[in-house]
Amino acid sequence: MEVPNDLQVLNLFGAEYFIDWTRLARGCSFFVPTTATAKQVIQALKPHTKGLNVEFEVRARCEYGRYGVRVWRVF
């Protein structure tokens, strides 16, 4: 799957996270350390959802002693 450059960067309040979508298979997840809520991250993921034809589940979590969100690719 070839991914356009503008879809490879997840921007959350000015912090940019590079996500290699080609390596994120269905059922895989990643953790983003952020103070953004799960709802805010879902909004930031919308362009990726449409552009890549994928679906995500997002949950706020505390992992590695840091607050953030875990994002799972469900489709």
C-alpha positions as CSV (number, residue, x, y, z in Angstrom):
1,M,0.0,0.0,0.0
2,E,1.5,3.3,-1.0
3,V,0.7,6.0,1.5
4,P,0.8,9.8,0.6
5,N,3.3,11.8,2.7
6,D,0.5,14.0,4.2
7,L,-1.2,10.9,5.6
8,Q,1.9,9.6,7.3
9,V,2.0,12.3,10.0
10,L,-0.5,12.5,12.8
11,N,-0.6,16.0,14.1
12,L,-1.9,16.5,17.7
13,F,-1.9,20.2,18.8
14,G,1.3,20.8,16.9
15,A,3.1,17.7,17.9
16,E,3.8,15.5,14.9
17,Y,3.9,11.7,15.1
18,F,5.1,9.7,12.1
19,I,3.1,6.6,11.7
20,D,4.1,3.9,9.2
21,W,0.6,2.8,8.2
22,T,2.0,0.1,5.9
23,R,3.2,-1.8,9.0
24,L,0.0,-1.3,11.0
25,A,-2.0,-4.5,10.2
26,R,-5.5,-5.1,11.4
27,G,-5.4,-5.8,15.2
28,C,-2.2,-3.9,15.7
29,S,-1.9,-0.8,17.9
30,F,0.3,2.0,18.9
31,F,0.6,4.3,21.9
32,V,0.7,8.1,21.6
33,P,1.9,10.0,24.7
34,T,-0.4,13.0,24.6
35,T,-2.7,15.1,26.8
36,A,-5.3,15.0,24.0
37,T,-8.5,13.1,24.8
38,A,-9.5,10.0,22.9
39,K,-12.2,12.1,21.2
40,Q,-9.7,14.7,20.0
41,V,-7.4,11.9,18.6
42,I,-10.4,10.4,16.8
43,Q,-10.9,13.8,15.1
44,A,-7.2,14.0,14.2
45,L,-7.4,10.5,12.7
46,K,-10.4,11.2,10.4
47,P,-8.3,12.2,7.3
48,H,-6.3,9.0,7.7
49,T,-9.5,6.9,8.1
50,K,-10.8,8.3,4.8
51,G,-7.6,8.4,2.9
52,L,-6.5,4.9,3.9
53,N,-9.9,3.1,4.1
54,V,-9.2,2.0,7.7
55,E,-11.0,2.1,11.0
56,F,-9.6,2.8,14.4
57,E,-10.5,2.4,18.0
58,V,-9.0,4.9,20.4
59,R,-8.8,4.7,24.2
60,A,-7.3,7.0,26.8
61,R,-4.7,5.1,28.9
62,C,-1.8,5.5,31.2
63,E,1.2,3.4,30.0
64,Y,4.8,3.5,30.8
65,G,4.0,6.0,33.5
66,R,2.7,8.5,30.9
67,Y,-0.8,9.6,30.0
68,G,-1.9,9.1,26.4
69,V,-4.0,7.1,24.0
70,R,-3.7,3.7,22.4
71,V,-4.9,3.4,18.9
72,W,-6.0,0.0,17.5
73,R,-6.6,-0.6,13.8
74,V,-9.8,-2.6,13.7
75,F,-10.4,-2.6,9.9
